[in-house]
Amino acid sequence: MPRLPNISDAEWEVMRVLWERSPLSANDVVQDLGARKSWSPATIKTMLNRLVKKGALAYEAQGKRYLYRPRVAQAQCVQSKSRSFLDRVFGGAVVPMLNQFVQTAKLSPEQIAELRRILDRKEK
């Protein structure tokens, strides 16, 4: 598997927009994030350019505008970031991590049942 780019927390916000729907123009991304974040259009365009340089995004010219689309799958990035977190914080140990989250999270009965189903499937 090719090495995945290191995506900052702010860049994740940009990637989420493009993972949800793409291709999008820079102005479309600015409009989407502008409704949720207090970032300037220049900041968002800088992040788009950084993500292109990192290989996380591709673009194509369409007239006077560029359309951006992800070059990396969200699932791959989530898996990589999860593994990095697990290794860094819990020394790669899954059980202590799950215990920490289960003990501190407010879980509904439906969420607890879903966790049981996940563990049952894993056991099989």
C-alpha positions in Angstrom: 0.0 0.0 0.0 1.4 3.4 -0.8 2.3 5.6 2.1 -0.7 7.8 3.1 -0.1 11.5 3.5 0.0 13.0 7.0 -3.2 15.1 7.3 -3.5 17.7 10.0 -6.7 18.1 12.0 -7.8 21.2 10.0 -7.0 19.4 6.7 -9.3 16.5 7.9 -12.2 19.0 7.8 -11.4 19.8 4.2 -11.0 16.1 3.3 -14.4 15.3 5.0 -16.1 17.8 2.7 -14.6 16.2 -0.4 -15.1 12.6 0.8 -18.8 13.4 1.2 -19.2 14.8 -2.3 -16.7 15.5 -5.0 -15.5 16.8 -7.3 -15.9 20.3 -5.9 -14.5 23.7 -6.7 -12.5 25.6 -4.2 -15.4 28.0 -3.8 -17.7 25.1 -3.1 -15.4 23.9 -0.3 -15.1 27.5 1.0 -18.9 27.8 1.1 -19.4 24.4 2.8 -16.7 25.1 5.5 -17.6 28.7 5.8 -20.9 27.7 7.2 -19.3 25.7 10.0 -15.8 27.2 10.6 -14.5 30.7 11.0 -11.8 30.2 8.4 -11.1 32.7 5.7 -11.4 31.6 2.1 -7.6 32.1 1.7 -7.0 29.7 4.6 -9.2 27.0 3.0 -7.6 27.5 -0.4 -4.1 27.2 1.3 -5.2 23.9 2.8 -6.5 22.6 -0.6 -3.1 23.4 -2.1 -1.3 21.7 0.8 -3.4 18.6 0.4 -2.6 18.6 -3.4 1.1 18.8 -2.6 0.8 16.0 0.0 -0.9 13.8 -2.6 -4.2 13.6 -0.7 -6.2 15.6 -3.4 -6.1 15.7 -7.1 -7.5 18.5 -9.3 -8.6 19.1 -12.8 -9.0 22.4 -14.6 -12.6 23.1 -15.7 -12.6 26.5 -17.4 -11.3 29.1 -15.0 -11.8 26.9 -11.9 -10.3 23.8 -10.5 -12.3 20.8 -9.3 -10.8 18.9 -6.4 -11.3 15.2 -5.5 -9.7 12.9 -3.0 -6.8 10.7 -4.1 -7.0 8.7 -0.9 -9.9 6.8 0.5 -11.4 7.9 3.8 -11.4 4.3 5.1 -7.6 4.0 4.5 -6.9 7.4 6.3 -9.1 6.4 9.2 -7.4 3.1 9.6 -4.0 4.6 9.4 -4.8 7.4 11.9 -6.5 4.9 14.3 -3.4 2.6 14.2 -1.2 5.6 14.8 -3.3 6.6 17.8 -3.4 3.1 19.2 0.3 2.7 18.9 1.1 6.1 20.3 -1.3 6.3 23.2 -1.9 2.6 24.2 1.3 1.0 22.9 -0.7 -0.9 20.3 -2.9 -2.7 23.0 -6.5 -2.8 21.9 -8.2 -4.0 25.1 -7.0 -1.1 27.3 -8.1 1.4 24.6 -11.5 -0.1 24.3 -11.8 -0.3 28.1 -10.9 3.4 28.4 -13.5 4.4 25.8 -16.3 2.1 27.1 -15.8 3.2 30.7 -15.8 6.9 30.0 -18.4 7.2 27.2 -22.1 7.6 27.7 -23.5 4.7 25.7 -27.1 4.0 25.0 -28.5 0.4 25.2 -28.5 0.3 21.4 -24.8 1.3 21.3 -24.0 -1.4 23.9 -25.9 -4.0 21.9 -24.0 -2.9 18.7 -20.7 -3.3 20.5 -21.7 -6.8 21.6 -22.7 -7.7 18.0 -19.3 -6.4 16.7 -17.4 -8.5 19.3 -19.6 -11.6 18.5 -18.8 -11.3 14.8 -15.1 -10.9 15.6 -15.2 -14.0 17.7 -16.7 -16.1 14.9 
